[in-house]
Amino acid sequence: MTTLFILLYWHVWVLMNGHLEEVRPEQTATEVKPGWKIVDIQTRSHKVRYLWGVSSMQLFGPTDTLVVDPGEGVLADFVLVPLKRKAEYRRLNKEKMMDNKYQVLDFHSFDITPYGDDAFRVTPLKPLAPGEYLIYNRNSEPMSEMGDYEVYPITVK
């Protein structure tokens, strides 16, 4: 007897001029930065989480609309997290995802309307500041030993 497992994931698109453009998920990378050693005292090492590339492949206008299909979850599990842009990559400010500043995709900051059977149109009430962001599901499990995350990166122009 063969057992078939079907994994249900969430999906994110950008709605531009009536067309859906899929935002491809990426996995964060992690590097361990050693702490300083001062007179036999070793400070704690920390992890730096980042995405390769100076910017995301998916452009998003400050008032454009996202379409989010939360799969088996709920839309309020999704957050928008700003990234720091570096010379060759984009990084999170803090090691743990939920220690970073984030904005929940909810009615306080976004206009949310149903889109099809399972998805939602999510439009910012106030224009987003230009920069790099990622969309993350707070209920997702880490993807590696280092605790990397699956995220949906966007560039707000």
ROSE-4610 file (N, C-alpha, C; in Angstrom, 1 decimal, always signed):
// ROSE-4610
residu = [M/M/M/T/T/T/T/T/T/L/L/L/F/F/F/I/I/I/L/L/L/L/L/L/Y/Y/Y/W/W/W/H/H/H/V/V/V/W/W/W/V/V/V/L/L/L/M/M/M/N/N/N/G/G/G/H/H/H/L/L/L/E/E/E/E/E/E/V/V/V/R/R/R/P/P/P/E/E/E/Q/Q/Q/T/T/T/A/A/A/T/T/T/E/E/E/V/V/V/K/K/K/P/P/P/G/G/G/W/W/W/K/K/K/I/I/I/V/V/V/D/D/D/I/I/I/Q/Q/Q/T/T/T/R/R/R/S/S/S/H/H/H/K/K/K/V/V/V/R/R/R/Y/Y/Y/L/L/L/W/W/W/G/G/G/V/V/V/S/S/S/S/S/S/M/M/M/Q/Q/Q/L/L/L/F/F/F/G/G/G/P/P/P/T/T/T/D/D/D/T/T/T/L/L/L/V/V/V/V/V/V/D/D/D/P/P/P/G/G/G/E/E/E/G/G/G/V/V/V/L/L/L/A/A/A/D/D/D/F/F/F/V/V/V/L/L/L/V/V/V/P/P/P/L/L/L/K/K/K/R/R/R/K/K/K/A/A/A/E/E/E/Y/Y/Y/R/R/R/R/R/R/L/L/L/N/N/N/K/K/K/E/E/E/K/K/K/M/M/M/M/M/M/D/D/D/N/N/N/K/K/K/Y/Y/Y/Q/Q/Q/V/V/V/L/L/L/D/D/D/F/F/F/H/H/H/S/S/S/F/F/F/D/D/D/I/I/I/T/T/T/P/P/P/Y/Y/Y/G/G/G/D/D/D/D/D/D/A/A/A/F/F/F/R/R/R/V/V/V/T/T/T/P/P/P/L/L/L/K/K/K/P/P/P/L/L/L/A/A/A/P/P/P/G/G/G/E/E/E/Y/Y/Y/L/L/L/I/I/I/Y/Y/Y/N/N/N/R/R/R/N/N/N/S/S/S/E/E/E/P/P/P/M/M/M/S/S/S/E/E/E/M/M/M/G/G/G/D/D/D/Y/Y/Y/E/E/E/V/V/V/Y/Y/Y/P/P/P/I/I/I/T/T/T/V/V/V/K/K/K]
num = [1/1/1/2/2/2/3/3/3/4/4/4/5/5/5/6/6/6/7/7/7/8/8/8/9/9/9/10/10/10/11/11/11/12/12/12/13/13/13/14/14/14/15/15/15/16/16/16/17/17/17/18/18/18/19/19/19/20/20/20/21/21/21/22/22/22/23/23/23/24/24/24/25/25/25/26/26/26/27/27/27/28/28/28/29/29/29/30/30/30/31/31/31/32/32/32/33/33/33/34/34/34/35/35/35/36/36/36/37/37/37/38/38/38/39/39/39/40/40/40/41/41/41/42/42/42/43/43/43/44/44/44/45/45/45/46/46/46/47/47/47/48/48/48/49/49/49/50/50/50/51/51/51/52/52/52/53/53/53/54/54/54/55/55/55/56/56/56/57/57/57/58/58/58/59/59/59/60/60/60/61/61/61/62/62/62/63/63/63/64/64/64/65/65/65/66/66/66/67/67/67/68/68/68/69/69/69/70/70/70/71/71/71/72/72/72/73/73/73/74/74/74/75/75/75/76/76/76/77/77/77/78/78/78/79/79/79/80/80/80/81/81/81/82/82/82/83/83/83/84/84/84/85/85/85/86/86/86/87/87/87/88/88/88/89/89/89/90/90/90/91/91/91/92/92/92/93/93/93/94/94/94/95/95/95/96/96/96/97/97/97/98/98/98/99/99/99/100/100/100/101/101/101/102/102/102/103/103/103/104/104/104/105/105/105/106/106/106/107/107/107/108/108/108/109/109/109/110/110/110/111/111/111/112/112/112/113/113/113/114/114/114/115/115/115/116/116/116/117/117/117/118/118/118/119/119/119/120/120/120/121/121/121/122/122/122/123/123/123/124/124/124/125/125/125/126/126/126/127/127/127/128/128/128/129/129/129/130/130/130/131/131/131/132/132/132/133/133/133/134/134/134/135/135/135/136/136/136/137/137/137/138/138/138/139/139/139/140/140/140/141/141/141/142/142/142/143/143/143/144/144/144/145/145/145/146/146/146/147/147/147/148/148/148/149/149/149/150/150/150/151/151/151/152/152/152/153/153/153/154/154/154/155/155/155/156/156/156/157/157/157]
x = [+0.8/+0.0/+0.9/+0.6/+1.3/+0.6/+1.3/+0.7/+1.2/+0.3/+0.6/+0.4/+1.5/+1.4/+1.3/+0.3/+0.2/+0.4/+1.5/+1.8/+1.1/+0.3/-0.4/+0.4/+0.8/+1.6/+0.8/+1.2/+0.6/+1.3/+0.6/+1.2/+1.0/+1.9/+1.8/+2.0/+1.2/+1.3/+1.2/+1.7/+1.5/+0.5/-0.5/-1.5/-1.2/-0.7/-0.3/-1.1/-1.8/-2.6/-3.5/-4.1/-5.1/-4.4/-3.1/-2.4/-1.7/-1.7/-1.0/+0.4/+1.3/+2.7/+3.2/+3.6/+3.9/+5.2/+5.1/+6.3/+6.9/+8.1/+8.8/+9.4/+9.1/+9.7/+11.2/+11.9/+13.3/+13.6/+14.7/+15.1/+16.2/+16.1/+17.1/+18.4/+19.5/+20.8/+21.3/+22.1/+22.5/+24.0/+24.6/+26.1/+26.3/+27.2/+27.5/+28.6/+28.4/+29.4/+30.0/+31.3/+31.8/+31.9/+31.7/+31.8/+33.2/+33.4/+34.8/+35.4/+36.7/+37.4/+38.2/+37.9/+38.6/+39.1/+40.5/+41.1/+40.5/+40.5/+39.9/+38.4/+37.7/+36.3/+35.7/+35.0/+34.5/+33.0/+32.7/+31.3/+30.5/+29.3/+28.4/+28.4/+28.5/+28.4/+26.9/+26.7/+25.3/+25.1/+23.9/+23.6/+23.1/+23.5/+23.0/+22.3/+21.0/+20.1/+20.0/+20.2/+20.1/+19.6/+19.3/+18.9/+20.0/+20.4/+21.4/+20.8/+21.6/+21.2/+20.9/+21.1/+20.9/+19.4/+18.6/+17.2/+16.4/+15.1/+14.3/+14.0/+13.6/+13.3/+11.9/+11.0/+9.7/+9.5/+9.2/+9.0/+7.5/+7.3/+6.0/+5.9/+4.9/+4.7/+4.2/+4.4/+4.0/+2.6/+1.7/+0.3/-0.3/+0.6/+0.1/-0.6/-1.2/-1.9/-1.2/-1.1/-0.7/-1.9/-1.8/-2.8/-2.1/-2.7/-2.2/-3.2/-2.7/-3.5/-2.9/-3.5/-2.9/-2.9/-3.4/-3.4/-4.3/-3.8/-4.5/-4.5/-3.7/-3.6/-4.6/-4.3/-5.1/-4.2/-4.8/-4.1/-3.3/-3.9/-3.2/-1.9/-1.6/-0.3/+0.8/+0.5/+1.5/+1.9/+3.2/+3.8/+4.7/+4.8/+5.7/+6.9/+8.1/+9.3/+10.3/+10.7/+11.7/+13.1/+13.9/+15.2/+16.2/+17.4/+18.5/+19.2/+19.5/+20.2/+21.7/+22.5/+23.9/+24.5/+25.8/+26.4/+26.0/+25.9/+25.6/+24.4/+23.8/+22.7/+21.8/+20.6/+19.7/+19.6/+19.6/+19.6/+18.5/+18.2/+17.3/+18.1/+17.5/+18.2/+18.5/+17.6/+17.8/+17.8/+18.4/+18.6/+17.2/+16.3/+15.1/+14.1/+13.3/+12.4/+11.4/+10.8/+9.8/+10.5/+11.8/+12.5/+12.6/+12.4/+12.5/+11.2/+11.3/+10.1/+9.3/+8.0/+7.1/+5.7/+5.0/+3.7/+2.8/+1.8/+0.9/+0.0/-0.3/-1.3/-2.7/-3.1/-4.5/-5.2/-6.4/-7.2/-6.7/-5.8/-5.3/-4.4/-3.6/-2.7/-3.0/-3.9/-4.2/-5.7/-6.1/-7.4/-7.4/-8.3/-8.3/-9.7/-9.7/-10.9/-10.7/-11.7/-11.6/-11.2/-10.4/-10.0/-10.2/-11.2/-11.4/-12.0/-11.7/-12.3/-11.4/-10.1/-9.3/-8.3/-8.2/-7.1/-7.7/-6.8/-7.2/-6.4/-7.1/-6.4/-5.9/-4.7/-4.1/-3.4/-4.0/-3.5/-3.2/-2.0/-1.6/-2.5/-2.9/-3.8/-2.9/-1.6/-0.7/+0.4/+1.0/+2.1/+3.2/+3.8/+4.9/+6.2/+7.1/+8.4/+9.2/+9.9/+10.7/+11.8/+12.1/+13.1/+12.8/+13.5/+13.4/+12.5/+11.6/+10.8/+10.7/+10.2/+9.8/+8.5/+7.8/+6.5/+6.8/+6.3/+6.7/+5.4/+5.2/+4.1/+4.7/+4.1/+4.6/+4.5/+3.6/+3.4/+4.3/+5.2/+6.0/+7.2/+7.6/+8.7/+10.0/+11.1/+12.4/+12.7/+13.5/+13.8/+15.2/+16.0/+17.3/+17.8/+19.0/+19.6/+19.9/+20.1/+20.5/+19.2/+18.0/+16.8/+16.4/+16.8/+16.4/+14.9/+14.4/+13.0/+12.7/+11.5/+11.0/+10.2/+10.6/+10.0/+9.7/+8.9/+8.6/+9.1/+10.2/+10.8/+10.2/+10.1/+9.6/+10.4/+10.5/+11.2/+10.1/+10.0/+9.0/+9.8/+9.4/+10.1/+9.6]
y = [-1.2/+0.0/+1.2/+2.2/+3.4/+4.5/+5.3/+6.5/+7.7/+8.6/+9.8/+11.0/+11.8/+12.9/+14.2/+15.0/+16.3/+17.4/+18.2/+19.3/+20.5/+21.2/+22.4/+23.6/+24.4/+25.6/+26.9/+28.0/+29.3/+29.8/+30.7/+31.4/+32.9/+33.6/+35.1/+35.5/+36.5/+37.1/+38.6/+39.3/+40.7/+40.9/+41.7/+42.0/+43.3/+43.2/+44.4/+44.5/+45.6/+45.8/+44.7/+44.1/+43.0/+41.6/+41.5/+40.3/+39.9/+38.6/+38.1/+37.7/+38.2/+37.8/+37.1/+35.9/+35.1/+35.6/+35.7/+36.0/+34.6/+34.4/+33.1/+33.0/+31.9/+31.8/+31.6/+32.1/+31.9/+31.5/+30.8/+30.4/+31.3/+31.8/+32.6/+31.8/+32.5/+31.9/+32.4/+31.6/+32.0/+31.9/+32.9/+32.9/+33.1/+32.4/+32.6/+33.6/+34.7/+35.7/+35.5/+35.2/+35.0/+36.3/+36.1/+37.3/+37.7/+38.8/+39.3/+38.6/+38.5/+37.9/+39.0/+39.3/+40.4/+39.9/+39.8/+39.3/+38.0/+36.9/+35.7/+35.6/+36.7/+36.7/+36.7/+35.6/+35.5/+35.9/+36.9/+37.3/+36.4/+36.4/+35.5/+35.6/+34.5/+34.6/+34.8/+35.3/+35.5/+35.1/+34.9/+34.5/+35.7/+35.7/+36.8/+36.1/+36.4/+35.8/+36.8/+36.3/+37.1/+36.4/+37.2/+36.7/+37.3/+36.4/+36.9/+37.8/+38.7/+39.7/+41.0/+42.0/+43.4/+43.7/+43.1/+43.4/+42.2/+42.2/+41.1/+41.1/+40.0/+39.9/+40.5/+40.5/+41.0/+42.4/+43.3/+44.7/+44.9/+45.9/+46.1/+47.6/+48.3/+49.7/+49.9/+51.1/+51.4/+51.2/+51.3/+51.1/+49.9/+49.1/+47.9/+46.9/+45.9/+44.9/+43.6/+43.0/+41.6/+40.7/+39.5/+38.5/+37.3/+37.0/+36.0/+34.9/+33.6/+32.4/+31.8/+31.9/+31.4/+29.8/+29.1/+27.7/+27.2/+26.4/+25.9/+26.9/+28.0/+29.0/+30.1/+31.2/+32.4/+33.6/+34.5/+35.7/+36.4/+36.5/+37.2/+36.6/+35.4/+34.7/+35.3/+36.1/+36.6/+38.0/+38.3/+39.6/+40.1/+41.4/+42.1/+42.6/+42.1/+42.5/+43.3/+44.5/+45.2/+44.6/+44.7/+44.2/+45.3/+45.1/+46.0/+45.7/+46.6/+46.4/+46.6/+45.6/+45.6/+45.6/+45.5/+45.6/+44.4/+43.2/+42.1/+41.2/+41.7/+40.9/+41.8/+41.2/+41.9/+41.0/+41.7/+40.9/+41.4/+40.5/+40.8/+41.5/+42.4/+43.2/+42.3/+41.4/+40.5/+39.0/+38.2/+36.8/+36.1/+36.3/+35.6/+36.4/+35.8/+36.5/+37.4/+36.9/+37.7/+38.8/+38.8/+39.9/+41.1/+41.0/+42.1/+42.9/+44.2/+45.0/+44.3/+44.3/+43.7/+44.3/+44.1/+44.6/+43.4/+43.2/+42.1/+42.4/+41.5/+41.7/+41.6/+42.7/+42.7/+44.0/+44.2/+45.3/+46.7/+46.7/+47.9/+48.6/+47.9/+48.5/+48.3/+47.4/+47.0/+46.9/+47.2/+47.0/+45.5/+44.7/+43.3/+42.9/+42.3/+41.8/+40.4/+39.6/+38.2/+38.2/+37.3/+37.1/+35.7/+35.3/+33.9/+33.2/+31.9/+31.0/+31.1/+31.1/+31.0/+32.1/+33.0/+34.1/+35.4/+36.3/+37.7/+38.7/+39.8/+41.0/+41.8/+42.2/+42.9/+44.2/+45.3/+46.6/+47.5/+48.1/+49.0/+50.2/+50.5/+51.7/+53.0/+52.9/+54.0/+53.4/+54.2/+53.7/+53.2/+52.1/+51.5/+52.3/+52.4/+53.1/+52.3/+52.9/+52.2/+51.3/+50.2/+49.3/+47.8/+47.0/+45.6/+45.0/+44.1/+43.5/+42.0/+41.3/+39.9/+39.6/+38.7/+38.2/+36.9/+36.7/+35.5/+35.0/+33.7/+33.1/+32.7/+33.3/+33.1/+31.7/+30.9/+29.5/+28.5/+29.0/+28.1/+27.6/+26.4/+25.7/+26.1/+26.2/+26.4/+25.3/+25.7/+24.8/+24.1/+24.4/+23.8/+23.7/+23.1/+23.0/+24.4/+25.4/+26.7/+27.5/+27.0/+27.7/+28.7/+28.4/+29.3/+29.2/+30.3/+30.5/+30.5/+30.0/+30.2/+31.5/+32.4/+33.8/+34.2/+35.2/+35.8/+37.2/+37.4/+38.8/+39.6/+40.9/+41.9/+43.2/+43.9/+45.2/+46.3/+47.2/+48.3/+49.5/+49.9/+50.9/+52.3]
z = [+0.0/+0.0/+0.0/-0.9/-1.0/-0.3/+0.5/+1.1/+0.4/+0.1/-0.6/+0.4/+0.5/+1.4/+0.5/+0.8/+0.0/+1.0/+0.8/+1.6/+1.1/+2.0/+1.6/+2.1/+1.2/+1.5/+1.2/+1.7/+1.4/+0.1/-0.5/-1.7/-1.6/-2.3/-2.3/-3.7/-4.2/-5.5/-5.3/-6.4/-6.5/-7.6/-7.3/-8.3/-9.0/-10.3/-11.0/-12.3/-12.5/-13.8/-14.1/-13.0/-13.2/-13.4/-13.4/-13.6/-12.3/-12.0/-10.8/-11.2/-10.4/-10.6/-9.3/-9.4/-8.2/-7.6/-6.2/-5.5/-5.1/-5.6/-5.3/-3.9/-3.2/-1.9/-1.9/-0.9/-0.8/+0.7/+0.9/+2.2/+2.7/+3.9/+4.5/+4.6/+4.6/+4.9/+6.3/+6.9/+8.3/+8.4/+9.0/+9.3/+10.8/+11.4/+12.8/+12.9/+13.6/+13.8/+15.2/+15.3/+16.7/+17.5/+18.8/+19.7/+19.9/+20.6/+20.9/+22.1/+22.1/+23.2/+23.8/+25.1/+25.8/+27.1/+27.2/+28.4/+28.9/+28.3/+28.7/+28.8/+28.4/+28.5/+27.0/+26.7/+25.4/+25.4/+24.6/+24.5/+23.6/+23.7/+23.0/+21.4/+20.7/+19.3/+18.9/+17.7/+17.3/+15.8/+15.4/+14.1/+13.3/+12.0/+11.1/+10.0/+9.8/+8.8/+7.7/+6.4/+5.3/+4.1/+3.0/+1.7/+0.7/-0.2/-1.2/-2.2/-2.7/-3.7/-3.1/-3.8/-3.3/-3.2/-4.1/-4.0/-4.5/-4.1/-4.5/-6.0/-6.6/-8.0/-8.2/-7.1/-7.3/-6.8/-7.8/-7.5/-7.0/-6.1/-5.5/-5.3/-5.8/-5.6/-4.2/-3.6/-2.2/-1.9/-2.9/-2.7/-3.5/-4.1/-4.9/-4.0/-4.6/-3.8/-3.9/-2.7/-2.6/-2.6/-3.1/-2.9/-2.2/-1.0/-0.1/+0.1/-0.2/+0.0/+1.3/+2.4/+3.7/+3.8/+2.8/+2.9/+4.1/+4.9/+6.1/+7.3/+7.1/+8.2/+8.1/+8.8/+8.7/+8.3/+7.7/+7.2/+8.3/+9.5/+10.6/+11.0/+10.5/+10.8/+10.0/+8.9/+8.0/+8.5/+8.4/+8.8/+7.6/+7.6/+6.7/+7.5/+7.2/+7.9/+7.0/+7.5/+6.7/+6.8/+5.8/+5.8/+5.7/+6.1/+5.9/+4.6/+3.8/+2.6/+2.8/+2.4/+2.5/+1.0/+0.9/-0.4/-1.3/-0.8/-1.7/-1.2/-0.2/+0.4/+1.2/+1.6/+2.5/+3.8/+4.9/+6.2/+7.2/+8.1/+9.2/+10.2/+10.9/+12.0/+13.2/+13.5/+14.7/+14.2/+15.1/+14.8/+14.6/+15.6/+15.6/+14.8/+14.0/+13.1/+13.9/+15.0/+15.7/+16.6/+16.7/+17.4/+16.6/+15.3/+14.3/+14.4/+13.9/+13.7/+12.6/+12.8/+11.7/+11.8/+10.7/+10.5/+10.2/+11.0/+10.8/+9.6/+8.7/+7.6/+8.2/+8.8/+9.4/+9.0/+9.5/+9.2/+9.7/+10.6/+11.2/+10.2/+9.4/+8.4/+7.0/+6.7/+5.3/+5.0/+3.8/+3.3/+2.8/+3.4/+3.1/+2.6/+1.4/+0.8/+0.2/+0.2/-0.3/-1.8/-2.3/-3.7/-4.0/-4.8/-5.1/-3.9/-3.9/-2.8/-1.5/-1.6/-0.4/-0.2/-1.1/-1.0/-0.6/-0.3/+0.1/-0.6/-1.0/-1.5/-0.3/-0.3/+0.8/+0.3/+0.6/+0.1/+1.2/+1.3/+2.4/+2.5/+3.7/+3.9/+3.8/+4.2/+4.0/+3.1/+2.2/+1.3/+2.1/+1.6/+2.3/+1.9/+2.8/+2.6/+1.6/+0.7/-0.3/+0.5/+0.0/+0.6/+0.4/+1.1/+1.0/+2.1/+1.8/+2.8/+2.6/+3.6/+3.3/+4.0/+3.5/+4.0/+4.6/+5.9/+6.6/+7.4/+7.4/+8.1/+9.5/+10.6/+11.9/+12.4/+11.8/+12.2/+11.4/+10.6/+9.8/+10.6/+10.3/+11.0/+10.4/+11.2/+10.6/+9.6/+8.6/+7.5/+7.5/+8.5/+8.5/+10.0/+10.2/+11.5/+12.1/+11.2/+11.6/+11.9/+11.6/+11.9/+10.8/+9.6/+8.5/+8.2/+7.6/+7.3/+5.8/+5.5/+4.1/+4.1/+3.2/+3.2/+1.7/+1.6/+0.3/+0.2/-0.4/-0.5/-1.6/-1.2/-2.2/-2.1/-3.2/-3.2/-3.4/-2.4/-2.6/-3.3/-4.4/-5.2/-4.9]
